[in-house]
């Protein structure tokens, strides 16, 4: 069974990854498709230069499964970000953000 403190880390990781992907989606919609922006789970997996699968990517974004640090770094880098970018978003998340995200997951 996953401890509550670990569950919070999993949820904050999923929230952070979703925010990063959302930024990419927003950017790609402004470029009229002229640039190749990684803006989907498929593109993340394909761009990772490893055997990262869409299912593994989906798991990291779901907030329901543990992901290894290697997986998280591969996802971050394949989206064109640095781990520093991830950390900046992650560190700004509040308990309120986690509670809201958890409630959204429970509704699904």
C-alpha positions in Angstrom: 0.0 0.0 0.0 1.2 3.5 -0.9 1.7 5.9 2.0 -0.1 9.2 2.0 3.2 11.2 1.7 4.2 9.1 -1.4 0.7 9.5 -2.9 1.1 13.3 -2.6 4.4 13.1 -4.5 2.7 11.0 -7.2 -0.1 13.5 -7.5 2.2 16.5 -7.6 4.3 14.8 -10.3 1.2 14.2 -12.4 0.0 17.8 -11.9 3.4 19.2 -12.9 3.6 17.0 -16.0 0.1 18.0 -17.1 1.0 21.7 -16.7 4.1 21.2 -18.8 2.2 19.4 -21.5 -0.5 22.0 -21.4 2.1 24.7 -22.1 3.3 22.7 -25.1 -0.3 22.3 -26.4 -0.9 26.0 -26.0 2.3 26.9 -27.8 1.7 24.5 -30.7 -1.8 25.9 -31.2 -0.2 29.3 -31.7 2.4 28.1 -34.2 -0.2 26.9 -36.8 1.6 23.5 -36.9 4.8 25.1 -38.4 7.0 23.6 -35.6 7.1 20.1 -34.2 6.1 20.6 -30.6 5.7 17.5 -28.4 2.1 17.9 -27.3 0.7 14.4 -26.8 1.5 11.2 -25.0 2.3 9.5 -28.3 4.8 12.3 -29.2 6.4 12.1 -25.8 7.0 8.4 -26.1 8.3 8.7 -29.7 10.6 11.6 -28.8 12.1 10.0 -25.7 14.9 8.2 -27.5 14.2 5.1 -25.4 11.7 2.3 -25.1 9.3 4.6 -23.3 5.7 3.5 -24.2 2.6 5.5 -24.4 1.2 3.4 -21.5 4.2 4.3 -19.3 3.7 8.0 -20.2 0.0 7.7 -19.4 0.8 6.2 -16.1 3.0 9.1 -15.1 0.3 11.6 -16.1 -2.5 9.7 -14.4 -1.6 10.4 -10.8 -2.4 6.8 -10.0 0.9 5.0 -10.5 4.5 5.4 -9.3 7.0 6.4 -12.0 10.7 6.0 -11.7 12.9 9.1 -11.7 14.3 7.9 -15.0 10.9 7.8 -16.5 10.0 11.3 -15.3 13.3 12.7 -16.6 12.8 11.1 -20.0 9.3 12.6 -20.2 10.5 16.0 -19.2 13.3 16.0 -21.7 11.2 14.6 -24.5 8.8 17.6 -24.0 11.8 19.9 -24.4 12.1 21.0 -20.8 14.9 20.8 -18.2 14.5 19.1 -14.8 14.8 22.7 -13.4 11.6 23.6 -15.2 9.8 20.6 -13.7 11.1 21.6 -10.2 10.0 25.2 -10.5 6.4 24.1 -11.2 6.4 21.2 -8.7 7.7 23.5 -5.9 4.9 26.0 -6.4 2.1 23.5 -6.0 0.0 23.9 -2.9 -1.9 21.4 -0.8 -5.0 23.0 -2.3 -3.8 22.1 -5.9 -3.3 18.5 -4.7 -6.7 18.3 -3.1 -8.4 19.7 -6.2 -6.6 17.3 -8.5 -7.4 14.3 -6.2 -11.1 15.3 -6.3 -11.1 15.4 -10.1 -9.5 11.9 -10.2 -12.2 10.6 -7.9 -14.9 12.0 -10.2 -13.6 10.0 -13.1 
